[in-house]
């Protein structure tokens, strides 16, 4: 990149572009809100739709310079890499099949990547992308936003400190009801691409929300999965991808302890559930329970003692929770702030990378390319297991 702007030398917001996220898109707006919440990023360019007309209209609505509204991500990566004020990072918020080719284009152009999940449509392409990330040395952030909730950071720290003892049981679930009927048949955009194997990959509910439940279970427990037994269903007639997932989990042993076991349920056909992400972890000394719909609260159940409620910024809250909390106790803080915390961590990592490949402080935590690869390995193993009538399958 020619020259050095204020942003490049440490001050000012990080210039970023966006691929996807134009008119009619849901997640693009969420990313834009998150990126500007802490004044760490400024949107300056975009390839906001695969439809050039819609891309230009979307850019105009966002107030982007018309000369920096591109018809394709390839054109955007090439042009922005040549500009002295070109983007330093890109947010990829497209259907899953575009994640890898778009990320590849920007990594090869020397631009950091922030990408929505799941990482890819196949494990093979995920591994190739991981190799490219390692080769380029660029920051790669996968937006598993639930890992950035204060009480999830609290839970992770409590497990790591041994407050639960040796982990025995991990239960994670993520039920929704929005695909209870064949919404894709109405032409609804979000339902249509998520139900299309060519755009979504091999997993429906599995890839969309099952990966969130899996990632969260691993993030908090610190455990590695050894094998699984999965049962995938498409209850809605004609639906090509799963809409309900039941998985039994066997984790790798830690030391000489008995390997932990777990269960994961993800569904988009569970009436009455809007966004029912829940995590429960139990060990030899106690347990934890967290519900995304009530994110400020974490229930801690030390064995043989009264159940304890830990609140964000309240009694018992650890510094790791306070570091990613913005508002006083008792005020709601959740989905958008979780995304913003991911962007804030990304900003710290990108600024550290400017210092001749430096690394951010140890307290900077965000899902990486490896989390994306692990998510794809989970999807592939679930699909393989289900096709074999739930046979236990190694990752």
C-alpha positions, 0 to 999 in steps of 0.5 A: 500500500502506497503512503501511510495514512493516520489509520495505518500509523495507529490512530483513527478508525480502520478503513474497511469494505464489505462484500454482500450485505446490500438491500434485502440482507439481514446480517450486513446491517448487523456487521455495520452497526457492530463495526461503528459502535466503538468508532474502530472502523469506517466503511469506505467501499463495498461490493454489496450485491452480485447484482450490479444495479442493486450493489450501486443502489445499496452503496448510495443508501449507505453514502459510499463514494460511487467510485468505490462501489464495485460490481464484484469482490474480485474487482474490489480487492484489486482496486482497493489494494492499489489505492493509497487510502485503500481498505485495510480489512474486509467484512464478508457477509454473503451466502456461504459459497462466496466466503472462501473465494472472496476471502482468498481474493482479499488475503492475496491482496494483502487485506485482513478478513472478517468473515461470517460463519460457517467458514466454507461449504466444504472442509477441503476448501476450509483447509486450503483457506487456512493454509493461505491465512498462514502464508499471508500472515493476515488477521482472519476473524470468524464472527461467532459473535456469541463468544464475545458475550460478557457472561460467556467470557466469564464462564470460559474463565471459570472453567479454565480456573478449575471452578467446575473441576473436571468437566463431565457433561456439555449440553448445547442447544439452539432451537428456532421456529422460523422455518417450520413452514416452507418459507423458501417457497415464498421467495423469502431471500434468507430462507431460500439461500439457506435451503440451497446446498449450492449456496449453504453447503451440506448443512442447513440448520446444522451449518446455520445455527448448529455451528454456533452451538458447537463453537460455543460448547468448545469455546467455554469448555476448552475441550476438543471433540473426538467423535460424534453420532448425528441424526439429521432430519428435513421435516418440511417436505421437499427441503433439501437440507436439514432443519433439525439436528440431534448429536451425541458428543464424545470429547477427547480426554484431558489427562487421566480424567474420564472423557467428557460427553455431550449432547447438541440439538439445533432446530429451525422447526421448533415452534415457540423458540425464537432464538433459544441458544443455551449452554450447560456445563457440569463438572466434578465440582459444579455446573454453569448454565447460560441462556442467550435470551437472558444474557446478563445472567450466568447460573453457577451451581457449586456442588452441595451449595446454594445455586448462585446467580452471577450478573454482568458487572455484578458480584462475582463477575470477573475482569474478563467479563467487564472488559467486554461490557459497555453499559452499567449493571441491569441494562440489557446487553447482547446480540449487537454488542457481542458482534461489536466486541468481535469487531473491537477485538479484530481492531486490536489484532489489526493494529497489532499486525501493523507493527511488523507482524506483531501480535495483540495482547493475550486478552484479545480473544476472537474466533479464528480460521482454525475455529472455522476449519473445526466448524466445517469438520463438525458439519462434515462428520455430522452429515457422514454419521447421519447417512450411516444411521448415526454411526459414531464418526471421528473428526 
